[in-house]
Amino acid sequence: MKQIAFILLLLLPFISCKEATQHDFSQYGSSAGFIETDEVWICDSPNAYAYHNNEYCSGFNRCNHSTALLSVFKIQKEYGNKYRKCKRS
């Protein structure tokens, strides 16, 4: 058991954890400060245009369509520049 712990201790510096990287959102508008793994709320409506930090945002509460909690990266990948950061949240 001690040998396994010792081996794992030796290998620890070589095991790389995936770190959240800063993504360049300048092409999508005002998304500064978000990293690609941040999860935000969207309203999947034809007229929706913003993503929200939390589900209690006044803009998000007006949604009458389906909603989803997605990463900022996935939103930009799937929806392009349809969504931008909500100014209320």
C-alpha positions in Angstrom: 0.0 0.0 0.0 2.8 2.4 0.9 4.5 1.6 -2.5 1.3 2.6 -4.4 1.1 5.8 -2.5 4.7 6.5 -3.1 4.4 5.8 -6.8 1.3 8.1 -7.1 3.2 10.8 -5.2 6.0 10.6 -7.7 3.7 10.7 -10.7 1.6 13.6 -9.4 3.7 16.3 -11.0 3.3 14.6 -14.4 -0.4 14.3 -14.2 -1.8 17.4 -15.8 -5.3 18.6 -14.9 -7.2 20.4 -17.5 -7.3 24.0 -16.5 -10.1 26.3 -17.7 -8.6 28.6 -20.3 -9.5 32.1 -21.0 -11.4 32.2 -24.3 -11.3 35.2 -26.7 -14.9 36.3 -26.9 -14.1 39.7 -28.5 -15.8 38.6 -31.7 -19.0 37.9 -29.8 -19.5 41.2 -28.0 -19.2 41.9 -24.3 -18.3 38.5 -22.8 -15.1 39.6 -21.1 -14.5 37.9 -17.8 -16.0 34.6 -18.7 -14.1 31.5 -19.2 -15.3 28.8 -21.6 -16.3 26.4 -18.8 -18.6 28.9 -17.0 -22.2 27.8 -17.1 -24.9 30.3 -17.8 -28.6 30.2 -18.4 -30.2 30.8 -21.8 -33.8 31.0 -23.0 -34.2 29.0 -26.2 -36.5 31.5 -27.9 -36.3 32.9 -31.4 -36.1 36.4 -29.9 -33.6 35.6 -27.1 -30.3 37.4 -27.3 -28.6 37.2 -23.9 -27.3 34.6 -21.5 -27.6 35.0 -17.8 -25.3 34.4 -14.8 -28.2 33.1 -12.7 -31.8 31.9 -13.1 -33.1 34.8 -11.0 -32.2 37.5 -13.5 -35.1 39.7 -14.4 -34.4 39.3 -18.1 -34.3 35.5 -17.8 -37.5 35.4 -15.8 -39.4 36.7 -18.8 -38.7 33.6 -20.8 -41.7 31.6 -21.8 -39.8 29.0 -23.8 -37.4 26.1 -22.8 -34.4 27.0 -20.8 -30.9 25.5 -20.5 -27.8 25.7 -18.4 -24.8 25.5 -20.8 -21.2 26.5 -20.8 -20.3 29.8 -22.5 -18.1 27.8 -24.9 -21.0 25.5 -25.9 -23.3 28.4 -26.4 -20.9 30.1 -28.7 -20.1 26.9 -30.6 -23.8 25.9 -31.1 -25.4 29.3 -31.5 -22.6 31.5 -32.9 -23.1 35.1 -31.9 -26.8 35.0 -31.2 -26.3 35.3 -27.5 -24.3 37.9 -25.5 -23.9 38.6 -21.8 -26.9 40.0 -20.1 -26.4 43.5 -18.8 -28.7 42.9 -15.8 -26.8 39.9 -14.4 
